[in-house]
Amino acid sequence: MISNDVVRPRWKDLLGKLQDQRDISLQQFLKANGISIEELYRRRGGWTALRREVGHIGPAPDPAIDAQLGRAFGRMLHIDDDLRLRFLATLMEGQRPTGLRAERLLGMLDAALWGGAESVTSAAMRLARINSDRAAELKDLAQILRDRGREAGMSVDPVVPLSLHARYTKNEVLAAFGVDKPAHMREGVKHVPHHKADLFFVTMIKNEGQYSESTRYQDYAIDEHLFHWESQSTLRPGAATAIRYISGKSTVHLFLRRSKNDEGFGAPPYTYAGPMRYVSHEGERPIRFVWKLEHPLPPDVHQYASIAG
């Protein structure tokens, strides 16, 4: 992501650059003008909005939906999971993959586009709202994001379409685990019984203005394999939730992000650190746990996660 201090091109300047470049693709436009994809989408309507405004394509069938899609595309620039990007391209070509994993991928896209407040059972209906110009744009975006060259991460579950060390929003993670209407989940932990999974969403930098004193938990990486995590402030060792954590009757999945500061692309995504198993605990209200990750933290994540401690 680009820094808040970088002077980005004005929308008027972008319109001027595109005015005389009718037969140019998104990729070509970015390269020819030295513009990053973030500079085009940060709090803006994106490529299709730019092309509509200079008259290269016609008006949107539904301007409100079209504008919503442009904003949503800007919030999807974090996607670095090759599986998801290939699925997006296939879907925008008019093909509809089948199977439970494909249904989960569609749910993740639905949450990204429309916010995750509606049931995934009507996701196909909402998919039809994407007009042909926006579909072509999303296909191009998927290719640009694939070209960034992140090495494909391993999948840790045959059904849940998440890749190790890839980035996801909370709503996308919940949709991947089959949680319907993920936007209604506000807490930093979620038990998913049908997957025997507990999901931990951890923001490492907890500013006073964003977190109450009771939710500024002491979470940090002890090293690249061990993670210190504090439970919710009311939890005691004898509670069913704590027993589930300690006994290993569910698999705990850790998702980490540096902070929750919005830099113009919506809530920052989390990095999927993978499954981890119980090592020890002490205290109560909150309980202080130590967990062992099945896979070491990536160096950049380890750096900000250990500084937080």
N, C-alpha and C positions, 0 to 999 in steps of 0.2 A: 504494500500500500504506500501511496505517496504521502509525504509529510504535510501537515497543515501549513508549514512555512513556505512550501513550494508555490511559486506564482503560476497558476495554471492558465491556459489560454481562455480568453473570454468567448462566450457563446457566439457573439457577433463575429469574432475573428474566425471561428470554426466554420460559420456559415459562408464567410468570404472565401475560405480555402476550398470549400466543397462546390461553390457556385460554378466553377468552370471545369469540374471533374465529374461529369455525369456518369461515365462508364467506369467506375472505380469501386472496388470491393472495400469492405471494412478493413481488412488486413492491409490492403494497398494504401488506403487513406492514412492509417496510423503510421505506417512506415514512411510514406512520402513526406509527411509533415512532422515527424519526430514526436508524435503524441502517444502517451501511454493509454492503455484501455481505461485505467482509473481516471485519468484526466477527462475522458469523454463522458464517463458515467457518474462521476461523483456529484450527487445531488442534482442530476440532470436526466433528461429523457432518453439519452443514448442515440445510437446510430439512426434508427428509423425516424425519430423525432427531428433529427438534423436534416435528413433527406426530405421529409415532408415539408419542412419550413422553407427549403430552397426550391421546392417545386419539382424535384426529381421523381417523386411518387405522389399519388393522390392522397386525399384526406383519409383519416381512419374511419372505418365503419362505425365505431363507437369510441369517440375521443376520450371519454373517461376511462374506459377499460384499457385503451391504448396507452394512456399516460401512466396508469397503474402498472402495466407490464414494463414500461421503460424504467420506472423506479425499482421494480422487482429485479430486473436484470442487473442493475447496479449492485443490489444486495447479494447477487450470486457470484460475484467475481472471486470469491474465496475458494470456489470449488476446484479442487486439485486431485480428485479421485477419478482415475481413468475410467473405471466402470461406469460411474455416473455420467461422465462426459460423453462416452460412447452411446449410452442409453439416450441422452438428450438429442444427440445428432440423429439417431435412428428414429426417435419419436417425431422429430420435426420434419423428417422425410416422409411422414405419413404411415410408417410401419408401427405396429403395436405388439411389442414382445409380450409373451404370456408366461404364466407361472407365478408362484408366490413371491419370488425375489423381484420380478418385474412389477408386481403390484406394490411392493414396498418402495421401489424406486419411483413409481408414479406418485405415491403418497408423499415422498420427500420433495418431489418437484411441486406438487400441489401446495405443500406447506410453504415452500420458498416463494411461489408466485402470489399466493392469495392470503398468506398469514397463518394458516393452520387452525382457524377458528371453526371451520365447517367440516362435516364428516367426510372421510375419504371415500365413502360409498358414492358420492356425487362428483368425484374428481374427474371422471371422464367427461362429464357435462361441462365442467369448468375448462377443461383442456380445449374444448371447441371454441372458447372465446379468443384463442390466439389467432389473430388474422395472419394472412399469408406473409405479409411483410415482416411482422414480428417473428414468425416461425423461421424465416430465412435468417433473420438477425441472430436468433438464439442458436441456430445451427453453426453460424460463423463464430459466435462467441465460444461455443464448445470447442471448436478447432483451435482458436487462439489460446484458450486456456490449456488445451492438451499440448500445444507447441511450447509452452513454458518449460516442459521437460522434466516435471517431477517424476522421480522413479516410482513406478506402481508399487503400492504397499500390499502386504499380504492380507487376505481376508481371514477373519477369525471365526466365522460362522457361515454355514451353507445357506442360511435363509436371510440373515440380517445383512443388508448390503453396505457394510462399512469396511473401510480399509485402514489398516494400522497406520497411524501418524498422519492421516489425512485430516482435513478440516471440515467441520460441520457446525451449523447453528443448533441450538437446543431443539427447536422444532423439527429439524431434519433428523436428528438422532432419534427422537421419540417416534417419528413416523417410520424410521428404519426398523424399530423394534415393534411396530404394529400398534402403537398407541394412537387412538383416534382423537381428533381435535386437540392436537398437542399444544396449541396456544393457551389452553386453559390451565396448563401445569406451570406453576410459578416457582416452586421450591427448587432447591439445588440437589435434591435426591429424588429418585423415582424407582419404585419396585415394580417390575414387570413379571407377574407370576407365570404367564404362559411361556416365558423364556427362562424362568428361574434366574432372573437377572436383577441386579441392583445397579442403577446408573448414578454416578457421582459427577456433578458439574461443579467445577472448582475455578473460581476467579482468584488469581494469586494476589493482585494488588487490590485491597479492599479500602477504598477511601471513605472517610467519615461521612461525606455528603451522600454517598451511595449505599452505605451499609450501616445498620444500627449497631450499637455496641454488642448486642447479643448475637449478631450474625457475622461479626468480624472474626471468624474462626482462624485458628493457628494451623494453616495448611502449608506444607512445604516439602520439597524433595530433600531427603537426607543424603541420598546419592542418586546415581542414575537408575538404581534398581529399587530403592526403598522410598516409600512416601508416608509422611506423617499427616494424618487427617483427623480433624475434630468433628464429632457427630453434632447433630442439632442439640441445642442447649438444654433440652428437657430429657434427653435419653439416659436411661440407667441400664446397667449390664443385664438385669433380669428381664428387660422388656423383650417382646417377641422379635422386634426389629434387630436389636443388638444380638440376640441369640442366633438369628439367621446370619448376621455378618460373621460372628465368631465361629459358628459351626461349619461354615462353608456350604450350607444347603442352597445357596444361590451364588452365582458368579458376579463379582463386582467389576464394573467397567468404569475406567477413569477418563474424564474429559477435562482438559486444562486450557485456560486462556490467561493471557497476561493481565488484562483489565477489561472493564466493560465500557470504556470510552468510545463513543460513536464518532468515527472519523469521516462521516459522510456516506457510509455504506450500510447503515443499520447496526444492530448489535453485533459486536465482533464474534467470530466463530470460535469454537473450541477445537483443539487438537485431540484426536482420539489416541490416548496413551495405551489403550489395550486393557485386557483383563488383569486382575491382580488378586493375590490370595492373602488371607489373614496371617499375621505374624504375632502380634501381641496387642494388648490394650491395658490402659490404666485409667483410674478416676471415673467420674460420672458427672452428668449434667454440665458440660459435655463429657463424653468418653473420648480419650485420646488413643487413636488407633495407629499402628504401624502396619503397612501393607507392603507386599513384595510384588512388583510388576513382572509379568511373564516376559516382557521385552524391555530393554533399556530405553530410557527417555532419549529422544533426539537431542543433540548438543544445544541447539537454540532453546528448546523447551526446558531442558535441564538448567540452563543458565538462569532464566527468569524464575523458574520454580524454586531453585535453591536460594536465590537472593531474597525471596519473600520470607524465608525462614530466618 
